[in-house]
Structures are given as C-alpha cells and as structure tokens.
Amino acid sequence: MKDILLSQFALGFYVGVALWALAFYHLLKVKNEISRLKRKLSDKFEIEADTLSRLKQELEALKKENENLRVKVQTQNGSGGAKLERELEIFARAEKKMMVAAPGFAGSWEQAKQASHQEIGDEEAGKTPPRRFFQRFFGGAVQAEPVKQLADEAKG
C-alpha cells in the first residue's frame, strides 16, 4: 500500500489536486471581488441617480421662483408708485450727471435724462447690476463721461 501511495501516479495526482484546489480558491476569490465591485457600482449609480433627480427638482423650483419673481417685478414696475420711483431715480441720476457737465443745460438735461432712462432700462432688463442713487447718498462716483460727450455733441 505504501508503494501505491508513493507511486509516480499518486504523487502526480496529489500535485494536480493541490493545483486544482489553489485554482478553485482563486476562482472563488475573483468571483467575490467581482460581486463586491458590482454592488459598489450599483450603489454609486443609485446615489448619482438620487442626486440627479434632486438637482432636477431644484432646477424646476428655481425656474418657478425665477418666473414668479419676474412677474412680481413686472407687476411692481407697472404700479403707480414704482413708476414714480423709477422716474425719480431717472431724474436723480440725470441731475447728478448735470452737476458735472452743465453747459447748455436744456439740451444736456434731455440727453442726461435719456441716458439715465437707458441705464434704468438696462438694469431692469438684467443687462447691468442695479445702482441706486438714493441708497448711497454720499458714496461712489457717477460716470459723467457719456454725459460730457453728449454735452460736447450738443454744443458742436
């Protein structure tokens, strides 16, 4: 019996079984790794889908809020008090510009008033950030160069 257990065939069989066991162990290890990676990928996709849906909801909410604010601004601009405030702002800006460049007051006044009107229109359309004169009585310089150019054109 000892001769059979130690024969070349038996030794080859033992080595083959050991190699097969090693290969089977690595096969199971790789299968577990693949299933773990699949679970991680599935979790990642699930998290990304939740985040994307939340971002879409936020975007829709912001669009609705933006539309509501736009309607509210238009409504307030259409009311009498807002129109008067807007005209007062136009006159205040024009007057500030005329303090810098006052020759030929009538023509320059109209040009300054039109330039201020255009500025307010640009602010309301969102082309430029709002700059309210009455919110800063003592601060900031007013751009008077366009008014000076307009005054020079009115002279010439």
PyMOL commands that set and color helices and strands:
alter all, ss='L'
color gray80, all
select helices_A, chain A and resi 2-5+8-78+80-100+105-125+145-155
alter helices_A, ss='H'
color red, helices_A
deselect
rebuild
show_as cartoon
